[in-house]
Amino acid sequence: MLTKQNILGWTRRSSMSARGEVFVTDLDFCPRCGTVLPLPGTEDVVLCCKCSFKIDVRDFHGIEIVSRKEFNRPEMKKGEEDSDRQLKGPMADRKCSKCDHDGMIYTTRQTRSADEGQTVFFTCPECRFQEIEYS
């Protein structure tokens, strides 16, 4: 067995590729189909739920399993807008209530239950004033 260090810490690399398997993987994944393997239990083998590939549970001896969640970090915080950025989208024949510009860009979202109408968000391309219409 080979060892390698990755982001989560030390893991053991599978030597299954020597037996003609498709993937060279960490022991977290099936070397035949690539499916995430279940954690070792009381049985003598770890069985892939998809293709029934078996790995001896002794291959997992000494491995510490560590996991973490990592969320995407937006590049811009909500509410921050690049003032040079052009607004895109369909135009509606609607006058801006702030600057009286004719024509507003709109988008729709389903913000309430499915049996209620969509919410329409209007944005003025001149002053960027936003209006909401609950239809």
N, CA, C and O atoms as a GROMACS GRO file, in nm:
protein
  540
    1MET      N    1   0.083  -0.118   0.000
    1MET     CA    2   0.000   0.000   0.000
    1MET      C    3   0.088   0.125   0.000
    1MET      O    4   0.193   0.128   0.064
    2LEU      N    5   0.044   0.224  -0.070
    2LEU     CA    6   0.113   0.352  -0.074
    2LEU      C    7   0.038   0.450   0.014
    2LEU      O    8  -0.083   0.436   0.033
    3THR      N    9   0.107   0.549   0.067
    3THR     CA   10   0.038   0.652   0.144
    3THR      C   11   0.057   0.786   0.077
    3THR      O   12   0.156   0.807   0.006
    4LYS      N   13  -0.034   0.875   0.098
    4LYS     CA   14  -0.024   1.010   0.044
    4LYS      C   15  -0.092   1.105   0.140
    4LYS      O   16  -0.179   1.064   0.218
    5GLN      N   17  -0.053   1.229   0.135
    5GLN     CA   18  -0.116   1.329   0.220
    5GLN      C   19  -0.204   1.415   0.132
    5GLN      O   20  -0.160   1.465   0.028
    6ASN      N   21  -0.329   1.432   0.172
    6ASN     CA   22  -0.418   1.520   0.097
    6ASN      C   23  -0.471   1.626   0.190
    6ASN      O   24  -0.424   1.640   0.302
    7ILE      N   25  -0.568   1.701   0.145
    7ILE     CA   26  -0.622   1.813   0.221
    7ILE      C   27  -0.677   1.767   0.355
    7ILE      O   28  -0.664   1.840   0.454
    8LEU      N   29  -0.737   1.652   0.361
    8LEU     CA   30  -0.802   1.607   0.483
    8LEU      C   31  -0.706   1.538   0.580
    8LEU      O   32  -0.747   1.506   0.691
    9GLY      N   33  -0.584   1.517   0.542
    9GLY     CA   34  -0.490   1.448   0.630
    9GLY      C   35  -0.433   1.326   0.561
    9GLY      O   36  -0.435   1.318   0.438
   10TRP      N   37  -0.381   1.233   0.639
   10TRP     CA   38  -0.320   1.114   0.582
   10TRP      C   39  -0.426   1.012   0.545
   10TRP      O   40  -0.513   0.979   0.626
   11THR      N   41  -0.419   0.962   0.425
   11THR     CA   42  -0.507   0.854   0.382
   11THR      C   43  -0.421   0.747   0.316
   11THR      O   44  -0.307   0.774   0.277
   12ARG      N   45  -0.474   0.629   0.303
   12ARG     CA   46  -0.401   0.520   0.240
   12ARG      C   47  -0.455   0.501   0.099
   12ARG      O   48  -0.576   0.501   0.077
   13ARG      N   49  -0.365   0.486   0.005
   13ARG     CA   50  -0.403   0.471  -0.135
   13ARG      C   51  -0.422   0.323  -0.167
   13ARG      O   52  -0.344   0.238  -0.122
   14SER      N   53  -0.523   0.294  -0.243
   14SER     CA   54  -0.552   0.155  -0.278
   14SER      C   55  -0.456   0.104  -0.384
   14SER      O   56  -0.417   0.178  -0.474
   15SER      N   57  -0.418  -0.021  -0.374
   15SER     CA   58  -0.332  -0.082  -0.475
   15SER      C   59  -0.415  -0.173  -0.565
   15SER      O   60  -0.363  -0.270  -0.620
   16MET      N   61  -0.543  -0.143  -0.579
   16MET     CA   62  -0.632  -0.229  -0.655
   16MET      C   63  -0.601  -0.227  -0.805
   16MET      O   64  -0.634  -0.322  -0.876
   17SER      N   65  -0.537  -0.119  -0.855
   17SER     CA   66  -0.513  -0.111  -0.998
   17SER      C   67  -0.420  -0.221  -1.046
   17SER      O   68  -0.422  -0.257  -1.164
   18ALA      N   69  -0.340  -0.274  -0.958
   18ALA     CA   70  -0.254  -0.386  -0.994
   18ALA      C   71  -0.335  -0.509  -1.028
   18ALA      O   72  -0.286  -0.599  -1.096
   19ARG      N   73  -0.459  -0.516  -0.981
   19ARG     CA   74  -0.547  -0.631  -1.008
   19ARG      C   75  -0.638  -0.604  -1.127
   19ARG      O   76  -0.737  -0.675  -1.146
   20GLY      N   77  -0.606  -0.502  -1.208
   20GLY     CA   78  -0.681  -0.477  -1.330
   20GLY      C   79  -0.808  -0.397  -1.310
   20GLY      O   80  -0.899  -0.406  -1.392
   21GLU      N   81  -0.817  -0.319  -1.204
   21GLU     CA   82  -0.936  -0.239  -1.182
   21GLU      C   83  -0.929  -0.111  -1.266
   21GLU      O   84  -0.823  -0.074  -1.316
   22VAL      N   85  -1.041  -0.044  -1.280
   22VAL     CA   86  -1.053   0.073  -1.367
   22VAL      C   87  -0.988   0.196  -1.306
   22VAL      O   88  -0.920   0.270  -1.377
   23PHE      N   89  -1.007   0.221  -1.176
   23PHE     CA   90  -0.960   0.342  -1.110
   23PHE      C   91  -0.847   0.313  -1.013
   23PHE      O   92  -0.843   0.207  -0.950
   24VAL      N   93  -0.756   0.409  -1.001
   24VAL     CA   94  -0.660   0.409  -0.891
   24VAL      C   95  -0.717   0.509  -0.793
   24VAL      O   96  -0.719   0.629  -0.821
   25THR      N   97  -0.764   0.461  -0.677
   25THR     CA   98  -0.842   0.547  -0.588
   25THR      C   99  -0.794   0.538  -0.445
   25THR      O  100  -0.717   0.450  -0.408
   26ASP      N  101  -0.843   0.632  -0.366
   26ASP     CA  102  -0.833   0.620  -0.222
   26ASP      C  103  -0.932   0.511  -0.181
   26ASP      O  104  -1.019   0.474  -0.259
   27LEU      N  105  -0.918   0.461  -0.060
   27LEU     CA  106  -1.009   0.355  -0.015
   27LEU      C  107  -1.151   0.405   0.008
   27LEU      O  108  -1.239   0.325   0.040
   28ASP      N  109  -1.174   0.535  -0.009
   28ASP     CA  110  -1.309   0.589   0.005
   28ASP      C  111  -1.397   0.555  -0.114
   28ASP      O  112  -1.519   0.563  -0.106
   29PHE      N  113  -1.335   0.516  -0.227
   29PHE     CA  114  -1.408   0.495  -0.351
   29PHE      C  115  -1.383   0.356  -0.406
   29PHE      O  116  -1.276   0.298  -0.387
   30CYS      N  117  -1.483   0.303  -0.474
   30CYS     CA  118  -1.471   0.172  -0.536
   30CYS      C  119  -1.378   0.183  -0.657
   30CYS      O  120  -1.398   0.269  -0.742
   31PRO      N  121  -1.275   0.096  -0.667
   31PRO     CA  122  -1.184   0.102  -0.781
   31PRO      C  123  -1.245   0.050  -0.910
   31PRO      O  124  -1.188   0.071  -1.017
   32ARG      N  125  -1.358  -0.017  -0.903
   32ARG     CA  126  -1.421  -0.069  -1.022
   32ARG      C  127  -1.520   0.030  -1.083
   32ARG      O  128  -1.518   0.052  -1.205
   33CYS      N  129  -1.607   0.092  -1.000
   33CYS     CA  130  -1.711   0.180  -1.056
   33CYS      C  131  -1.700   0.324  -1.010
   33CYS      O  132  -1.768   0.411  -1.065
   34GLY      N  133  -1.617   0.353  -0.908
   34GLY     CA  134  -1.598   0.490  -0.862
   34GLY      C  135  -1.698   0.538  -0.759
   34GLY      O  136  -1.692   0.654  -0.717
   35THR      N  137  -1.789   0.452  -0.715
   35THR     CA  138  -1.889   0.488  -0.615
   35THR      C  139  -1.825   0.505  -0.478
   35THR      O  140  -1.728   0.436  -0.446
   36VAL      N  141  -1.878   0.596  -0.397
   36VAL     CA  142  -1.829   0.613  -0.260
   36VAL      C  143  -1.861   0.486  -0.183
   36VAL      O  144  -1.974   0.437  -0.184
   37LEU      N  145  -1.759   0.433  -0.117
   37LEU     CA  146  -1.778   0.309  -0.040
   37LEU      C  147  -1.834   0.339   0.098
   37LEU      O  148  -1.806   0.444   0.155
   38PRO      N  149  -1.913   0.246   0.153
   38PRO     CA  150  -1.961   0.264   0.291
   38PRO      C  151  -1.845   0.248   0.389
   38PRO      O  152  -1.741   0.191   0.355
   39LEU      N  153  -1.863   0.297   0.509
   39LEU     CA  154  -1.761   0.282   0.612
   39LEU      C  155  -1.751   0.135   0.652
   39LEU      O  156  -1.851   0.063   0.649
   40PRO      N  157  -1.631   0.089   0.689
   40PRO     CA  158  -1.616  -0.050   0.734
   40PRO      C  159  -1.703  -0.078   0.856
   40PRO      O  160  -1.713   0.005   0.946
   41GLY      N  161  -1.764  -0.192   0.858
   41GLY     CA  162  -1.849  -0.232   0.970
   41GLY      C  163  -1.795  -0.354   1.038
   41GLY      O  164  -1.674  -0.369   1.054
   42THR      N  165  -1.884  -0.442   1.079
   42THR     CA  166  -1.844  -0.563   1.151
   42THR      C  167  -1.810  -0.678   1.058
   42THR      O  168  -1.754  -0.778   1.103
   43GLU      N  169  -1.842  -0.667   0.930
   43GLU     CA  170  -1.813  -0.774   0.835
   43GLU      C  171  -1.664  -0.777   0.802
   43GLU      O  172  -1.591  -0.683   0.835
   44ASP      N  173  -1.618  -0.884   0.736
   44ASP     CA  174  -1.478  -0.899   0.698
   44ASP      C  175  -1.443  -0.822   0.570
   44ASP      O  176  -1.326  -0.803   0.540
   45VAL      N  177  -1.544  -0.779   0.497
   45VAL     CA  178  -1.521  -0.706   0.372
   45VAL      C  179  -1.610  -0.582   0.368
   45VAL      O  180  -1.714  -0.574   0.433
   46VAL      N  181  -1.565  -0.484   0.289
   46VAL     CA  182  -1.648  -0.367   0.257
   46VAL      C  183  -1.701  -0.392   0.118
   46VAL      O  184  -1.624  -0.414   0.025
   47LEU      N  185  -1.833  -0.388   0.104
   47LEU     CA  186  -1.899  -0.423  -0.021
   47LEU      C  187  -1.952  -0.298  -0.089
   47LEU      O  188  -2.024  -0.219  -0.028
   48CYS      N  189  -1.916  -0.278  -0.216
   48CYS     CA  190  -1.967  -0.165  -0.294
   48CYS      C  191  -2.116  -0.187  -0.319
   48CYS      O  192  -2.157  -0.294  -0.364
   49CYS      N  193  -2.195  -0.087  -0.290
   49CYS     CA  194  -2.341  -0.098  -0.304
   49CYS      C  195  -2.384  -0.106  -0.450
   49CYS      O  196  -2.492  -0.159  -0.480
   50LYS      N  197  -2.302  -0.054  -0.542
   50LYS     CA  198  -2.342  -0.050  -0.682
   50LYS      C  199  -2.298  -0.174  -0.761
   50LYS      O  200  -2.378  -0.235  -0.831
   51CYS      N  201  -2.168  -0.210  -0.748
   51CYS     CA  202  -2.118  -0.320  -0.832
   51CYS      C  203  -2.077  -0.444  -0.753
   51CYS      O  204  -2.027  -0.541  -0.811
   52SER      N  205  -2.096  -0.442  -0.622
   52SER     CA  206  -2.065  -0.556  -0.533
   52SER      C  207  -1.917  -0.589  -0.525
   52SER      O  208  -1.881  -0.702  -0.489
   53PHE      N  209  -1.830  -0.495  -0.557
   53PHE     CA  210  -1.686  -0.515  -0.542
   53PHE      C  211  -1.655  -0.526  -0.393
   53PHE      O  212  -1.712  -0.454  -0.311
   54LYS      N  213  -1.563  -0.617  -0.358
   54LYS     CA  214  -1.531  -0.640  -0.217
   54LYS      C  215  -1.387  -0.598  -0.188
   54LYS      O  216  -1.296  -0.629  -0.264
   55ILE      N  217  -1.368  -0.526  -0.077
   55ILE     CA  218  -1.235  -0.489  -0.028
   55ILE      C  219  -1.222  -0.545   0.113
   55ILE      O  220  -1.312  -0.528   0.195
   56ASP      N  221  -1.110  -0.611   0.140
   56ASP     CA  222  -1.086  -0.668   0.272
   56ASP      C  223  -1.083  -0.556   0.376
   56ASP      O  224  -1.017  -0.454   0.354
   57VAL      N  225  -1.152  -0.573   0.485
   57VAL     CA  226  -1.161  -0.471   0.588
   57VAL      C  227  -1.025  -0.442   0.651
   57VAL      O  228  -1.005  -0.335   0.708
   58ARG      N  229  -0.930  -0.537   0.642
   58ARG     CA  230  -0.795  -0.515   0.696
   58ARG      C  231  -0.720  -0.406   0.618
   58ARG      O  232  -0.626  -0.347   0.671
   59ASP      N  233  -0.760  -0.381   0.493
   59ASP     CA  234  -0.698  -0.272   0.416
   59ASP      C  235  -0.725  -0.136   0.480
   59ASP      O  236  -0.653  -0.040   0.455
   60PHE      N  237  -0.828  -0.129   0.563
   60PHE     CA  238  -0.865  -0.004   0.628
   60PHE      C  239  -0.799   0.013   0.765
   60PHE      O  240  -0.816   0.117   0.828
   61HIS      N  241  -0.725  -0.087   0.810
   61HIS     CA  242  -0.663  -0.082   0.944
   61HIS      C  243  -0.566   0.036   0.954
   61HIS      O  244  -0.481   0.056   0.867
   62GLY      N  245  -0.581   0.114   1.059
   62GLY     CA  246  -0.491   0.226   1.084
   62GLY      C  247  -0.528   0.354   1.013
   62GLY      O  248  -0.458   0.455   1.027
   63ILE      N  249  -0.635   0.354   0.936
   63ILE     CA  250  -0.676   0.474   0.864
   63ILE      C  251  -0.773   0.553   0.950
   63ILE      O  252  -0.872   0.499   1.000
   64GLU      N  253  -0.745   0.681   0.966
   64GLU     CA  254  -0.835   0.770   1.039
   64GLU      C  255  -0.922   0.840   0.936
   64GLU      O  256  -0.871   0.902   0.843
   65ILE      N  257  -1.052   0.829   0.952
   65ILE     CA  258  -1.145   0.890   0.858
   65ILE      C  259  -1.184   1.028   0.910
   65ILE      O  260  -1.238   1.040   1.020
   66VAL      N  261  -1.156   1.130   0.830
   66VAL     CA  262  -1.185   1.268   0.866
   66VAL      C  263  -1.266   1.328   0.753
   66VAL      O  264  -1.235   1.310   0.635
   67SER      N  265  -1.371   1.400   0.788
   67SER     CA  266  -1.450   1.466   0.685
   67SER      C  267  -1.482   1.608   0.729
   67SER      O  268  -1.480   1.639   0.848
   68ARG      N  269  -1.511   1.693   0.633
   68ARG     CA  270  -1.548   1.830   0.662
   68ARG      C  271  -1.634   1.883   0.549
   68ARG      O  272  -1.630   1.832   0.436
   69LYS      N  273  -1.711   1.984   0.580
   69LYS     CA  274  -1.795   2.048   0.480
   69LYS      C  275  -1.730   2.180   0.442
   69LYS      O  276  -1.680   2.253   0.528
   70GLU      N  277  -1.729   2.208   0.314
   70GLU     CA  278  -1.673   2.333   0.267
   70GLU      C  279  -1.775   2.396   0.173
   70GLU      O  280  -1.814   2.335   0.073
   71PHE      N  281  -1.817   2.516   0.206
   71PHE     CA  282  -1.919   2.583   0.128
   71PHE      C  283  -1.854   2.679   0.028
   71PHE      O  284  -1.745   2.731   0.052
   72ASN      N  285  -1.922   2.701  -0.084
   72ASN     CA  286  -1.874   2.798  -0.182
   72ASN      C  287  -1.875   2.937  -0.121
   72ASN      O  288  -1.968   2.974  -0.049
   73ARG      N  289  -1.772   3.012  -0.152
   73ARG     CA  290  -1.765   3.149  -0.103
   73ARG      C  291  -1.795   3.242  -0.219
   73ARG      O  292  -1.722   3.244  -0.318
   74PRO      N  293  -1.902   3.320  -0.208
   74PRO     CA  294  -1.934   3.410  -0.319
   74PRO      C  295  -1.825   3.517  -0.334
   74PRO      O  296  -1.769   3.564  -0.234
   75GLU      N  297  -1.796   3.554  -0.457
   75GLU     CA  298  -1.692   3.654  -0.481
   75GLU      C  299  -1.737   3.793  -0.438
   75GLU      O  300  -1.656   3.875  -0.394
   76MET      N  301  -1.867   3.818  -0.450
   76MET     CA  302  -1.922   3.946  -0.404
   76MET      C  303  -2.023   3.919  -0.295
   76MET      O  304  -2.100   3.824  -0.303
   77LYS      N  305  -2.023   4.001  -0.195
   77LYS     CA  306  -2.124   3.988  -0.091
   77LYS      C  307  -2.258   4.033  -0.145
   77LYS      O  308  -2.264   4.114  -0.237
   78LYS      N  309  -2.365   3.980  -0.088
   78LYS     CA  310  -2.498   4.016  -0.131
   78LYS      C  311  -2.518   4.165  -0.109
   78LYS      O  312  -2.489   4.218  -0.002
   79GLY      N  313  -2.566   4.232  -0.211
   79GLY     CA  314  -2.589   4.376  -0.201
   79GLY      C  315  -2.478   4.457  -0.264
   79GLY      O  316  -2.498   4.572  -0.301
   80GLU      N  317  -2.358   4.398  -0.277
   80GLU     CA  318  -2.249   4.467  -0.345
   80GLU      C  319  -2.265   4.448  -0.493
   80GLU      O  320  -2.287   4.336  -0.540
   81GLU      N  321  -2.254   4.555  -0.568
   81GLU     CA  322  -2.268   4.546  -0.711
   81GLU      C  323  -2.162   4.630  -0.778
   81GLU      O  324  -2.131   4.740  -0.731
   82ASP      N  325  -2.108   4.580  -0.885
   82ASP     CA  326  -2.013   4.657  -0.962
   82ASP      C  327  -2.093   4.760  -1.042
   82ASP      O  328  -2.177   4.722  -1.124
   83SER      N  329  -2.068   4.886  -1.021
   83SER     CA  330  -2.149   4.990  -1.084
   83SER      C  331  -2.128   4.994  -1.235
   83SER      O  332  -2.214   5.044  -1.307
   84ASP      N  333  -2.016   4.942  -1.286
   84ASP     CA  334  -1.990   4.940  -1.429
   84ASP      C  335  -2.057   4.821  -1.498
   84ASP      O  336  -2.063   4.817  -1.621
   85ARG      N  337  -2.105   4.727  -1.422
   85ARG     CA  338  -2.164   4.606  -1.479
   85ARG      C  339  -2.295   4.638  -1.549
   85ARG      O  340  -2.379   4.710  -1.495
   86GLN      N  341  -2.312   4.587  -1.669
   86GLN     CA  342  -2.435   4.609  -1.745
   86GLN      C  343  -2.543   4.512  -1.697
   86GLN      O  344  -2.517   4.394  -1.674
   87LEU      N  345  -2.662   4.563  -1.682
   87LEU     CA  346  -2.775   4.477  -1.648
   87LEU      C  347  -2.820   4.405  -1.773
   87LEU      O  348  -2.823   4.463  -1.881
   88LYS      N  349  -2.855   4.278  -1.757
   88LYS     CA  350  -2.899   4.197  -1.870
   88LYS      C  351  -3.034   4.138  -1.839
   88LYS      O  352  -3.066   4.110  -1.723
   89GLY      N  353  -3.114   4.120  -1.942
   89GLY     CA  354  -3.243   4.057  -1.924
   89GLY      C  355  -3.348   4.123  -2.013
   89GLY      O  356  -3.320   4.221  -2.081
   90PRO      N  357  -3.469   4.069  -2.011
   90PRO     CA  358  -3.576   4.124  -2.094
   90PRO      C  359  -3.625   4.258  -2.038
   90PRO      O  360  -3.621   4.283  -1.917
   91MET      N  361  -3.670   4.343  -2.129
   91MET     CA  362  -3.721   4.475  -2.091
   91MET      C  363  -3.874   4.470  -2.084
   91MET      O  364  -3.939   4.404  -2.165
   92ALA      N  365  -3.928   4.540  -1.987
   92ALA     CA  366  -4.074   4.551  -1.971
   92ALA      C  367  -4.114   4.697  -1.996
   92ALA      O  368  -4.038   4.788  -1.965
   93ASP      N  369  -4.232   4.717  -2.052
   93ASP     CA  370  -4.286   4.852  -2.070
   93ASP      C  371  -4.337   4.901  -1.936
   93ASP      O  372  -4.457   4.894  -1.908
   94ARG      N  373  -4.248   4.950  -1.856
   94ARG     CA  374  -4.281   4.996  -1.723
   94ARG      C  375  -4.193   5.116  -1.693
   94ARG      O  376  -4.074   5.115  -1.724
   95LYS      N  377  -4.251   5.218  -1.633
   95LYS     CA  378  -4.178   5.341  -1.601
   95LYS      C  379  -4.123   5.331  -1.460
   95LYS      O  380  -4.192   5.288  -1.368
   96CYS      N  381  -3.996   5.370  -1.444
   96CYS     CA  382  -3.931   5.370  -1.313
   96CYS      C  383  -3.997   5.476  -1.226
   96CYS      O  384  -4.010   5.591  -1.266
   97SER      N  385  -4.036   5.438  -1.108
   97SER     CA  386  -4.104   5.532  -1.017
   97SER      C  387  -4.006   5.629  -0.952
   97SER      O  388  -4.049   5.726  -0.889
   98LYS      N  389  -3.877   5.605  -0.965
   98LYS     CA  390  -3.778   5.695  -0.905
   98LYS      C  391  -3.727   5.799  -1.005
   98LYS      O  392  -3.722   5.918  -0.972
   99CYS      N  393  -3.688   5.756  -1.127
   99CYS     CA  394  -3.630   5.850  -1.224
   99CYS      C  395  -3.714   5.870  -1.349
   99CYS      O  396  -3.674   5.944  -1.439
  100ASP      N  397  -3.831   5.806  -1.358
  100ASP     CA  398  -3.924   5.815  -1.472
  100ASP      C  399  -3.867   5.764  -1.604
  100ASP      O  400  -3.914   5.801  -1.711
  101HIS      N  401  -3.766   5.679  -1.597
  101HIS     CA  402  -3.711   5.618  -1.718
  101HIS      C  403  -3.811   5.517  -1.771
  101HIS      O  404  -3.868   5.440  -1.695
  102ASP      N  405  -3.833   5.517  -1.905
  102ASP     CA  406  -3.923   5.420  -1.967
  102ASP      C  407  -3.847   5.291  -1.994
  102ASP      O  408  -3.744   5.291  -2.060
  103GLY      N  409  -3.899   5.181  -1.944
  103GLY     CA  410  -3.841   5.049  -1.964
  103GLY      C  411  -3.760   5.004  -1.844
  103GLY      O  412  -3.668   5.073  -1.798
  104MET      N  413  -3.797   4.887  -1.794
  104MET     CA  414  -3.724   4.828  -1.681
  104MET      C  415  -3.691   4.683  -1.714
  104MET      O  416  -3.769   4.615  -1.782
  105ILE      N  417  -3.578   4.638  -1.667
  105ILE     CA  418  -3.538   4.499  -1.686
  105ILE      C  419  -3.603   4.416  -1.575
  105ILE      O  420  -3.610   4.460  -1.460
  106TYR      N  421  -3.651   4.296  -1.611
  106TYR     CA  422  -3.720   4.217  -1.510
  106TYR      C  423  -3.668   4.074  -1.506
  106TYR      O  424  -3.616   4.021  -1.604
  107THR      N  425  -3.684   4.012  -1.390
  107THR     CA  426  -3.661   3.869  -1.370
  107THR      C  427  -3.776   3.816  -1.286
  107THR      O  428  -3.840   3.892  -1.213
  108THR      N  429  -3.801   3.688  -1.295
  108THR     CA  430  -3.908   3.627  -1.215
  108THR      C  431  -3.852   3.515  -1.131
  108THR      O  432  -3.757   3.446  -1.171
  109ARG      N  433  -3.910   3.496  -1.014
  109ARG     CA  434  -3.873   3.388  -0.923
  109ARG      C  435  -3.998   3.335  -0.855
  109ARG      O  436  -4.094   3.409  -0.832
  110GLN      N  437  -3.997   3.207  -0.824
  110GLN     CA  438  -4.105   3.147  -0.750
  110GLN      C  439  -4.067   3.154  -0.602
  110GLN      O  440  -3.999   3.065  -0.552
  111THR      N  441  -4.110   3.260  -0.534
  111THR     CA  442  -4.069   3.281  -0.395
  111THR      C  443  -4.171   3.229  -0.294
  111THR      O  444  -4.142   3.218  -0.175
  112ARG      N  445  -4.290   3.196  -0.342
  112ARG     CA  446  -4.393   3.143  -0.252
  112ARG      C  447  -4.432   3.004  -0.298
  112ARG      O  448  -4.362   2.946  -0.382
  113SER      N  449  -4.537   2.950  -0.246
  113SER     CA  450  -4.576   2.813  -0.280
  113SER      C  451  -4.611   2.803  -0.429
  113SER      O  452  -4.638   2.903  -0.495
  114ALA      N  453  -4.610   2.680  -0.480
  114ALA     CA  454  -4.627   2.656  -0.623
  114ALA      C  455  -4.764   2.697  -0.675
  114ALA      O  456  -4.778   2.726  -0.794
  115ASP      N  457  -4.866   2.700  -0.590
  115ASP     CA  458  -4.999   2.735  -0.637
  115ASP      C  459  -5.022   2.887  -0.638
  115ASP      O  460  -5.132   2.932  -0.670
  116GLU      N  461  -4.922   2.965  -0.603
  116GLU     CA  462  -4.932   3.111  -0.608
  116GLU      C  463  -4.846   3.163  -0.723
  116GLU      O  464  -4.758   3.092  -0.773
  117GLY      N  465  -4.870   3.285  -0.764
  117GLY     CA  466  -4.799   3.344  -0.877
  117GLY      C  467  -4.653   3.370  -0.847
  117GLY      O  468  -4.608   3.365  -0.733
  118GLN      N  469  -4.580   3.398  -0.956
  118GLN     CA  470  -4.438   3.428  -0.942
  118GLN      C  471  -4.418   3.570  -0.890
  118GLN      O  472  -4.507   3.654  -0.900
  119THR      N  473  -4.301   3.595  -0.834
  119THR     CA  474  -4.262   3.728  -0.793
  119THR      C  475  -4.178   3.787  -0.906
  119THR      O  476  -4.085   3.723  -0.953
  120VAL      N  477  -4.211   3.909  -0.949
  120VAL     CA  478  -4.140   3.974  -1.057
  120VAL      C  479  -4.054   4.085  -0.997
  120VAL      O  480  -4.103   4.170  -0.923
  121PHE      N  481  -3.925   4.083  -1.029
  121PHE     CA  482  -3.832   4.184  -0.982
  121PHE      C  483  -3.797   4.275  -1.100
  121PHE      O  484  -3.745   4.228  -1.201
  122PHE      N  485  -3.824   4.404  -1.088
  122PHE     CA  486  -3.794   4.502  -1.191
  122PHE      C  487  -3.675   4.585  -1.147
  122PHE      O  488  -3.665   4.624  -1.030
  123THR      N  489  -3.583   4.614  -1.240
  123THR     CA  490  -3.466   4.697  -1.212
  123THR      C  491  -3.454   4.802  -1.321
  123THR      O  492  -3.459   4.769  -1.440
  124CYS      N  493  -3.439   4.926  -1.281
  124CYS     CA  494  -3.421   5.035  -1.376
  124CYS      C  495  -3.277   5.034  -1.427
  124CYS      O  496  -3.184   5.034  -1.346
  125PRO      N  497  -3.256   5.032  -1.560
  125PRO     CA  498  -3.119   5.030  -1.612
  125PRO      C  499  -3.045   5.163  -1.593
  125PRO      O  500  -2.923   5.167  -1.603
  126GLU      N  501  -3.118   5.272  -1.566
  126GLU     CA  502  -3.056   5.404  -1.547
  126GLU      C  503  -3.010   5.424  -1.403
  126GLU      O  504  -2.892   5.450  -1.378
  127CYS      N  505  -3.103   5.414  -1.308
  127CYS     CA  506  -3.070   5.444  -1.168
  127CYS      C  507  -3.056   5.319  -1.081
  127CYS      O  508  -3.021   5.328  -0.963
  128ARG      N  509  -3.084   5.202  -1.138
  128ARG     CA  510  -3.077   5.073  -1.069
  128ARG      C  511  -3.174   5.060  -0.952
  128ARG      O  512  -3.153   4.980  -0.861
  129PHE      N  513  -3.279   5.138  -0.955
  129PHE     CA  514  -3.385   5.126  -0.854
  129PHE      C  515  -3.458   4.995  -0.879
  129PHE      O  516  -3.482   4.956  -0.993
  130GLN      N  517  -3.494   4.927  -0.771
  130GLN     CA  518  -3.561   4.798  -0.785
  130GLN      C  519  -3.702   4.803  -0.727
  130GLN      O  520  -3.726   4.861  -0.621
  131GLU      N  521  -3.793   4.741  -0.800
  131GLU     CA  522  -3.933   4.726  -0.757
  131GLU      C  523  -3.969   4.580  -0.760
  131GLU      O  524  -3.915   4.503  -0.839
  132ILE      N  525  -4.061   4.542  -0.674
  132ILE     CA  526  -4.107   4.403  -0.667
  132ILE      C  527  -4.257   4.400  -0.688
  132ILE      O  528  -4.331   4.482  -0.633
  133GLU      N  529  -4.302   4.304  -0.768
  133GLU     CA  530  -4.445   4.287  -0.791
  133GLU      C  531  -4.480   4.143  -0.761
  133GLU      O  532  -4.424   4.051  -0.820
  134TYR      N  533  -4.574   4.124  -0.669
  134TYR     CA  534  -4.620   3.990  -0.634
  134TYR      C  535  -4.743   3.961  -0.717
  134TYR      O  536  -4.852   4.009  -0.686
  135SER      N  537  -4.726   3.881  -0.824
  135SER     CA  538  -4.839   3.855  -0.913
  135SER      C  539  -4.910   3.726  -0.879
  135SER      O  540  -5.007   3.690  -0.946
   0.00000   0.00000   0.00000
